[in-house]
Amino acid sequence: MDHRSAIRRLALPGAVLLALGGCTGGVAGKPGAAGLRDGLFPKLGNGGYDADHYSLVLDYDPARAHLTGSMTMDARATQDLSAFNLDFAGMEVTGATVDGRRADANRAGTELTLRPAEDLDEGARFRATVTYSGTPKTLTDQDGSHEGWLRTADGALALGEPTGSMAWFPSNNHPSDKATYDIAVTVPRGLRAVSNGELTSSVTNGGRTTYTWRTREPMASYLATVAIGAYDVTEGRTRSGIPFYDAVAPAARKETADVVGRLPEIVEWEREKFGPYPFSSTGVIVAPEGSAEYALETQNRPVVPADQLDTETLAHELAHQWFGDSVTPERWRDMWLNEGFATYAEWLWSEDHGGDSAQEHFDEEYAKDGSDAIWAFPPAAPPSAARVSDQPVYVRGAMVVHQLRRALGDDAFFALVRGWTKDRAHANASTEEFVRFVDERSSGKDLDDLWDTWLYGDGKPDSP
């Protein structure tokens, strides 16, 4: 996400949990937890199962702002289950099955609870399907920014960080449970539906076109996207052969052409810095001007509103393909691992392309008064969900990365970064794991002061 866009992101008000515990008539299973107790978003996610794959079949009518959907989740029970939850906000649930048999479905706030006809044994693979319809919600965070399903002049834009994906499909909506995806979207002929991964087919029938997308690598739910509109599409390959698919709102095609045209160059430059590109394709969605208040690192192809697109923002969002999308935070408080590295990618791009060096960027930030917002809290300890996208996570996070580079030297630093993205590729990682990884590979250097002062310390450090 681009920190220069609106500071944002806060969870919806807490859901009232459905009371499914207590007497279960002697059965072995028990309900899965209705939240994962994430320190910042405790009611996001669900316990008792691990999602492997989602298949979404969507049909959208922009004229009525009406969405009909079907979500099928393949998952594995991690305990004996009598019931389990999905995160879902709005729209009407019209049916639910587990392994082909009708399941009871109950709603309480943003919690959708499914009770299978029979308990699920720990370790069992199962398939849950939920059908639904209605007008998907635009969710408003407490800071006033918006996510979920955003209507545009000719279509819609679906954005999910941190809670918004539940506005358009039910899921285990926490970054710790990544899965692969198939997303099929039917729209009026003449519009496109662009999503994550690769386009596997587009079929027109009766005045409507179905676009089917497949994401082969695991993806956190907040990184899923759908952009519906009359997009202009350009396809090709980078120098090393990575396929790219760029979708640009027609009104922005001319003014953004130069920046979009540099995408292959940026991806290749970031490969050299951060290691092999972690996905099977890349690209960008340049959404209509004013369609969203921020850019977002949606997997494979980030979404950037036309009025926010510049080379640095594109470099930032593409860097997230390594930091955030492939190596995904274990908890939301670990978000500095995404944003600190993506912000530092901007500094590195500047350094390598005739702008200020990373050290000059660091010095500019350090010169700010101790009352400045960047010193409000440590990068690894945002105090609340309302602050998870504040500047300490982004700017001071980048300063932590730079201090690490200074401590290790360039050769060791970039070798460590490439090792990190390889070691944790397509997995989750916590701040504690990162610190341990660095300490084990830093050739005996004592980095305790760096961590204590820059990553966890309160206020402005006494010296740079």
Secondary structure, DSSP 8 states (H G I E B T S, - for coil): --TTS-------S--------S--TT-S-EE--S----SS-TTSS-SSEEEEEEEEEEEEETTTTEEEEEEEEEEEESS-EEEEEEE--SSEEEEEEETTEE-EEEEETTEEEEE-SS-B-TT-EEEEEEEEEE---EEE-TTS-EEEEEE-SSSEEEE-TTTGGGGTS-B--STTS-EEEEEEEEEETT-EEEESSEEEEEEEETTEEEEEEEEEEEE-GGG--EEEE--EEEEEE-TT--EEEEEE-GGGHHHHHHHHHTHHHHHHHHHHHH-S--SS-EEEEEE-TTS-SS-B--SSS-EEEGGG--HHHHHHHHHTTTBTTTEEESSGGGGHHHHHHHHHHHHHHHHHTTS--HHHHHHHHHTS-TTSGGGSS-TT--SSGGGTTSHIIIIIHHHHHHHHHHHH-HHHHHHHHHHHHHHTTTEEE-HHHHHHHHHHTSTT---HHHIIIIIS--S--S--
